[in-house]
Amino acid sequence: MEKTTRFTELVVWQKAHQLVLKIYQITKSFPKEELYGITSQIRRAAVSVPSNIAEGYKKRSSADKLRFLNISETSLEETKYLLILSHDLKYADTSALFTDAEEVGRLINAYSNGIERNQ
């Protein structure tokens, strides 16, 4: 595994951050009555993904790192559900974002597997 000095160098964090930016952009067009509903919830869930990757990055133990990555994974699953819901409610076409979220999930899994191998 290549050594990094900052969490911002992690491809998994970069992709998760890009997903957040895209979600913020698309949710600007959601109905105003959803501002404190699905808009807020999907933004918070999405932000949790790169936030927990960043927080876990400097943890000293592999177990702590993996715990934060697991939180990222669960927040990503919540984000994916909310993308499905947004699509089903016809607020936006979220299929490309869902594909991006799936990629982030694969990257989190690969990063977690790398940490487990290096224990």
N, CA and C of each residue as an Amber inpcrd file, in Angstrom:
protein
   357
   0.8470000  -1.1780000   0.0000000   0.0000000   0.0000000   0.0000000
   0.8930000   1.2430000   0.0000000   0.6120000   2.1750000  -0.8920000
   1.4040000   3.3890000  -1.0030000   1.1980000   4.2670000   0.2300000
   2.2970000   4.8260000   0.7310000   2.2210000   5.6790000   1.9150000
   1.7390000   7.0730000   1.5240000   0.8760000   7.6090000   2.3390000
   0.3790000   8.9640000   2.1530000   0.6700000   9.7520000   3.4160000
   0.7050000  11.0710000   3.2840000   0.9570000  11.9110000   4.4510000
  -0.2770000  12.7020000   4.8730000  -1.2780000  12.7640000   3.9920000
  -2.5220000  13.4830000   4.2900000  -3.7060000  12.6710000   3.7730000
  -4.8040000  12.7620000   4.4850000  -5.9950000  12.0240000   4.0450000
  -6.4620000  12.4900000   2.6710000  -6.1720000  13.7400000   2.3290000
  -6.6040000  14.2680000   1.0290000  -5.8960000  13.5910000  -0.1400000
  -4.8390000  12.8500000   0.1410000  -4.1210000  12.1140000  -0.9070000
  -4.7740000  10.7670000  -1.2100000  -5.6770000  10.3240000  -0.3540000
  -6.3410000   9.0360000  -0.5540000  -7.3730000   9.1460000  -1.6770000
  -7.2750000   8.2850000  -2.6650000  -8.2470000   8.2840000  -3.7640000
  -9.6530000   8.0540000  -3.2230000  -9.7890000   7.1890000  -2.2370000
 -11.1110000   6.9100000  -1.6680000 -11.7160000   8.1780000  -1.0720000
 -10.9140000   8.9800000  -0.3840000 -11.4170000  10.2370000   0.1740000
 -11.7710000  11.2050000  -0.9530000 -10.9090000  11.3110000  -1.9630000
 -11.1500000  12.2220000  -3.0890000 -12.4700000  11.9090000  -3.7860000
 -12.7160000  10.6200000  -4.0510000 -13.9560000  10.2090000  -4.7260000
 -15.1690000  10.4620000  -3.8310000 -15.0320000  10.2000000  -2.5380000
 -16.1360000  10.4420000  -1.6040000 -16.4360000  11.9420000  -1.5150000
 -15.3990000  12.7540000  -1.5080000 -15.5700000  14.2120000  -1.4630000
 -16.2750000  14.7090000  -2.7290000 -15.8740000  14.1900000  -3.8730000
 -16.5260000  14.5710000  -5.1300000 -18.0090000  14.1930000  -5.1130000
 -18.3180000  13.0450000  -4.5450000 -19.7160000  12.6250000  -4.4280000
 -20.5050000  13.6310000  -3.5870000 -19.9270000  14.0840000  -2.4910000
 -20.5870000  15.0780000  -1.6380000 -20.8720000  16.3520000  -2.4310000
 -19.8790000  16.8270000  -3.1670000 -20.0650000  18.0530000  -3.9450000
 -21.1960000  17.8950000  -4.9610000 -21.2460000  16.7470000  -5.6090000
 -22.3120000  16.4840000  -6.5910000 -23.6820000  16.4140000  -5.9130000
 -23.7320000  15.8090000  -4.7380000 -25.0030000  15.7080000  -4.0140000
 -25.4750000  17.0930000  -3.5750000 -24.5620000  17.9230000  -3.1030000
 -24.9490000  19.2880000  -2.7430000 -25.5100000  20.0230000  -3.9550000
 -24.8760000  19.8370000  -5.1040000 -25.3280000  20.5130000  -6.3200000
 -26.7270000  20.0500000  -6.7280000 -26.9280000  18.7490000  -6.7670000
 -28.2230000  18.2280000  -7.2410000 -29.3540000  18.5260000  -6.2610000
 -29.0460000  18.5610000  -4.9670000 -30.1080000  18.8020000  -3.9800000
 -30.5430000  20.2640000  -3.9360000 -29.7940000  21.1460000  -4.5810000
 -30.2280000  22.5480000  -4.6690000 -31.5690000  22.6640000  -5.3880000
 -31.8540000  21.7020000  -6.2550000 -33.1000000  21.7470000  -7.0310000
 -34.2440000  20.9650000  -6.3730000 -34.0010000  20.3720000  -5.2090000
 -35.0610000  19.6350000  -4.5190000 -36.1360000  20.6250000  -4.0430000
 -37.3560000  20.1540000  -3.8570000 -38.4270000  21.0450000  -3.3840000
 -38.0560000  21.7140000  -2.0550000 -38.4590000  22.9650000  -1.9180000
 -38.1330000  23.7380000  -0.7050000 -38.6810000  23.0750000   0.5580000
 -39.8260000  22.3910000   0.4390000 -40.3910000  21.7490000   1.6360000
 -39.5300000  20.5840000   2.1230000 -38.5660000  20.1650000   1.3110000
 -37.6520000  19.0810000   1.7010000 -36.3570000  19.5960000   2.3270000
 -36.2240000  20.9200000   2.4630000 -34.9700000  21.4820000   2.9710000
 -34.5520000  20.8540000   4.2980000 -35.5060000  20.6430000   5.1980000
 -35.1890000  20.0470000   6.5040000 -35.5320000  18.5630000   6.5430000
 -35.8710000  18.0180000   5.3980000 -36.1800000  16.5980000   5.2790000
 -35.0810000  15.8860000   4.5180000 -35.4370000  15.3710000   3.3500000
 -34.5070000  14.5470000   2.5830000 -33.2560000  15.3230000   2.1480000
 -33.4000000  16.6190000   1.8520000 -32.2350000  17.4100000   1.4300000
 -31.1800000  17.4190000   2.5220000 -31.6020000  17.7470000   3.7250000
 -30.6810000  17.7830000   4.8600000 -30.1320000  16.3950000   5.1710000
 -30.9920000  15.4000000   5.1330000 -30.5780000  14.0470000   5.5080000
 -29.5640000  13.4660000   4.5270000 -29.7920000  13.6410000   3.2270000
 -28.8620000  13.0730000   2.2510000 -27.5220000  13.8070000   2.3010000
 -27.5670000  15.1010000   2.5380000 -26.3120000  15.8620000   2.6540000
 -25.5120000  15.3970000   3.8720000 -26.1880000  15.2350000   5.0070000
 -25.4840000  14.7940000   6.2210000 -24.9140000  13.3930000   6.0620000
 -25.6900000  12.4970000   5.4660000 -25.2090000  11.1250000   5.2570000
 -24.0040000  11.1220000   4.3260000 -24.0850000  11.8970000   3.2500000
 -22.9850000  11.9390000   2.2830000 -21.7230000  12.5400000   2.8990000
 -21.8710000  13.6210000   3.6540000 -20.7180000  14.2710000   4.2900000
 -20.0460000  13.3340000   5.2870000 -20.8110000  12.4800000   5.9120000
 -20.2630000  11.5360000   6.8840000 -19.2570000  10.5680000   6.2570000
 -19.4090000  10.2850000   4.9770000 -18.5290000   9.3030000   4.3250000
 -17.0820000   9.8050000   4.2930000 -16.7700000  10.9310000   3.6210000
 -15.3790000  11.3830000   3.6250000 -14.9210000  11.8840000   4.9950000
 -15.8560000  12.3700000   5.8090000 -15.4870000  12.8330000   7.1550000
 -14.9190000  11.6960000   7.9910000 -15.5590000  10.5440000   7.9380000
 -15.0770000   9.4020000   8.7190000 -13.8230000   8.7820000   8.1230000
 -13.6620000   8.8600000   6.8170000 -12.4000000   8.4220000   6.2020000
 -11.2750000   9.3060000   6.7280000 -11.5200000  10.6160000   6.7510000
 -10.5160000  11.5660000   7.2410000 -10.2240000  11.3480000   8.7230000
 -11.2740000  11.1770000   9.5140000 -11.0870000  11.0030000  10.9570000
 -10.3220000   9.7250000  11.2730000 -10.6190000   8.6640000  10.5660000
  -9.9360000   7.3990000  10.8100000  -8.5070000   7.3630000  10.3100000
  -8.1790000   8.2530000   9.3830000  -6.8660000   8.2330000   8.7380000
  -5.7080000   8.2840000   9.7360000  -5.7940000   9.1410000  10.7240000
  -4.6900000   9.3130000  11.6770000  -4.7980000   8.4320000  12.9220000
  -5.8110000   7.6030000  12.9860000  -5.9100000   6.6950000  14.1250000
  -4.7200000   5.7450000  14.1080000  -4.1990000   5.4620000  15.2720000
  -2.9760000   4.6570000  15.3640000  -3.2140000   3.1660000  15.1650000
  -4.3250000   2.6700000  15.6580000  -4.5480000   1.2260000  15.5500000
  -5.3840000   0.8980000  14.3150000  -5.1170000  -0.2640000  13.7650000
  -5.8960000  -0.7410000  12.6180000  -7.3640000  -0.8910000  12.9880000
  -7.6220000  -1.3570000  14.2000000  -9.0100000  -1.5400000  14.6410000
  -9.7650000  -0.2130000  14.6290000  -9.1170000   0.8580000  15.0990000
  -9.7570000   2.1780000  15.0830000  -9.9800000   2.6610000  13.6550000
  -8.9730000   2.4860000  12.7980000  -9.1150000   2.8750000  11.3880000
 -10.3000000   2.1500000  10.7610000 -10.3770000   0.8480000  10.9920000
 -11.4460000   0.0370000  10.4070000 -12.8170000   0.4200000  10.9530000
 -12.8720000   0.8160000  12.2150000 -14.1460000   1.2390000  12.8070000
 -14.6760000   2.4790000  12.0840000 -13.8030000   3.4360000  11.8120000
 -14.2360000   4.6420000  11.1050000 -14.5930000   4.3460000   9.6520000
 -13.8910000   3.4200000   9.0330000 -14.2460000   3.0330000   7.6650000
 -15.5950000   2.3300000   7.6390000 -15.8900000   1.5620000   8.6850000
 -17.2020000   0.9230000   8.7670000 -18.3090000   1.9670000   8.8940000
 -18.0570000   3.0070000   9.6580000 -19.0340000   4.0980000   9.7670000
 -19.2260000   4.7490000   8.3970000 -18.1310000   4.9340000   7.6640000
 -18.2260000   5.4780000   6.3020000 -19.1020000   4.5980000   5.4290000
 -18.9040000   3.2850000   5.5350000 -19.6950000   2.3440000   4.7300000
 -21.1800000   2.4260000   5.0690000 -21.4930000   2.5170000   6.3520000
 -22.9060000   2.5670000   6.7270000 -23.5350000   3.8940000   6.3030000
 -22.7830000   4.9730000   6.3890000 -23.2860000   6.2630000   5.9080000
 -23.4710000   6.2390000   4.3970000 -22.5940000   5.5440000   3.7070000
 -22.7210000   5.4150000   2.2550000 -23.9860000   4.6420000   1.8970000
 -24.2910000   3.5990000   2.6500000 -25.5200000   2.8410000   2.3900000
 -26.7500000   3.7270000   2.5990000 -26.7290000   4.5480000   3.6350000
 -27.8350000   5.4880000   3.8540000 -27.9360000   6.4590000   2.6810000
 -26.8000000   6.9600000   2.2310000 -26.7700000   7.8720000   1.0830000
 -27.3680000   7.2100000  -0.1520000 -26.9930000   5.9520000  -0.3900000
 -27.5120000   5.2360000  -1.5590000 -29.0310000   5.0770000  -1.4800000
 -29.5390000   4.7490000  -0.3060000 -30.9940000   4.6490000  -0.1680000
 -31.6580000   5.9930000  -0.4710000 -31.0980000   7.0700000   0.0620000
 -31.6930000   8.3870000  -0.1510000 -31.6060000   8.8160000  -1.6160000
 -30.5920000   8.3580000  -2.3280000 -30.5250000   8.5980000  -3.7730000
 -31.6590000   7.8590000  -4.4830000 -31.9110000   6.6200000  -4.0690000
 -33.0270000   5.8500000  -4.6380000 -34.3500000   6.5650000  -4.3550000
 -34.5280000   6.9920000  -3.1110000 -35.7570000   7.6830000  -2.7300000
 -35.9370000   8.9680000  -3.5340000 -34.8690000   9.7380000  -3.6750000
 -34.9260000  10.9830000  -4.4490000 -35.3360000  10.7140000  -5.8890000
 -34.8060000   9.6430000  -6.4420000 -35.1630000   9.2560000  -7.8120000
 -36.6310000   8.8450000  -7.8830000 -37.0640000   8.0090000  -6.9450000
 -38.4420000   7.5150000  -6.9490000 -39.4650000   8.6330000  -6.7210000
 -39.0590000   9.6570000  -5.9660000 -39.9330000  10.8110000  -5.7510000
 -39.8660000  11.7970000  -6.9230000 -39.0330000  11.4650000  -7.8990000
 -38.8580000  12.2770000  -9.1080000 -38.2820000  13.6650000  -8.8140000
 -37.4380000  13.7340000  -7.7800000 -36.7580000  14.9850000  -7.4710000
 -35.5680000  15.2050000  -8.3950000 -34.9440000  14.1070000  -8.8440000
 -33.7770000  14.2080000  -9.7220000 -33.4460000  12.8300000 -10.2700000
 -32.7230000  12.8310000 -11.3750000 -32.1780000  11.5770000 -11.8950000
 -30.8620000  11.3460000 -11.1570000 -30.8740000  10.4080000 -10.2490000
 -29.7100000  10.1720000  -9.3900000 -28.9160000   8.9340000  -9.8000000
 -29.1910000   8.3880000 -10.9790000 -28.5330000   7.1380000 -11.3800000
 -27.0140000   7.2880000 -11.4780000 -26.5260000   8.4090000 -12.0000000
 -25.0720000   8.6100000 -12.0950000 -24.4560000   8.7360000 -10.7020000
 -25.1600000   9.4070000  -9.8020000 -24.6620000   9.5390000  -8.4280000
 -24.6430000   8.1880000  -7.7280000 -25.6470000   7.3700000  -7.9990000
 -25.6820000   6.0370000  -7.4000000 -24.4820000   5.2220000  -7.8810000
 -24.1570000   5.3340000  -9.1570000 -22.9790000   4.6460000  -9.7060000
 -21.7090000   5.1480000  -9.0280000 -21.6080000   6.4580000  -8.8310000
 -20.4570000   7.0300000  -8.1190000 -20.3820000   6.4890000  -6.6920000
 -21.5250000   6.3860000  -6.0350000 -21.5650000   5.8650000  -4.6630000
 -21.1100000   4.4080000  -4.6210000 -21.5020000   3.6400000  -5.6170000
 -21.0570000   2.2400000  -5.6880000 -19.5320000   2.1700000  -5.8180000
 -18.9570000   3.0700000  -6.6140000 -17.5010000   3.1060000  -6.7630000
 -16.8300000   3.4550000  -5.4370000 -17.3730000   4.4360000  -4.7370000
 -16.8310000   4.8050000  -3.4250000 -16.8870000   3.5990000  -2.4910000
 -17.9620000   2.8520000  -2.5330000 -18.0840000   1.6540000  -1.7020000
 -17.0030000   0.6300000  -2.0030000 -16.7290000   0.4260000  -3.2830000
 -15.6620000  -0.5170000  -3.6570000 -14.3010000  -0.0290000  -3.1580000
 -14.0750000   1.2800000  -3.2350000 -12.8040000   1.8450000  -2.7700000
 -12.6600000   1.7370000  -1.2540000 -13.7310000   1.9840000  -0.5230000
 -13.6840000   1.8260000   0.9390000 -13.3700000   0.3790000   1.2820000
 -14.0060000  -0.5390000   0.5940000 -13.7690000  -1.9610000   0.8330000
 -12.3090000  -2.3280000   0.5510000 -11.7690000  -1.8380000  -0.5390000
 -10.3700000  -2.1250000  -0.8820000  -9.4240000  -1.5240000   0.1580000
  -9.7060000  -0.3000000   0.5890000  -8.8840000   0.3620000   1.6040000
  -8.9440000  -0.4270000   2.9150000 -10.1280000  -0.8540000   3.3050000
 -10.2910000  -1.6570000   4.5250000  -9.5210000  -2.9650000   4.4260000
  -9.6240000  -3.6270000   3.2860000  -8.8990000  -4.8890000   3.0870000
  -7.3960000  -4.6870000   3.1760000  -6.9040000  -3.5790000   2.6430000
  -5.4760000  -3.2750000   2.7320000  -5.0220000  -3.0750000   4.1700000
  -5.8330000  -2.3980000   4.9560000  -5.5060000  -2.1900000   6.3740000
  -5.5060000  -3.5250000   7.1090000  -6.4920000  -4.3590000   6.8300000
  -6.5620000  -5.6760000   7.4830000  -5.3460000  -6.5310000   7.1360000
  -4.9060000  -6.4950000   5.8950000  -3.7310000  -7.2820000   5.4820000
  -2.4540000  -6.8070000   6.1640000  -2.3860000  -5.5140000   6.4730000
  -1.1720000  -4.9440000   7.0620000  -1.1790000  -4.9460000   8.5840000
  -2.1550000  -5.6040000   9.1830000  -2.2100000  -5.6510000  10.6580000
  -1.0610000  -6.4500000  11.2170000
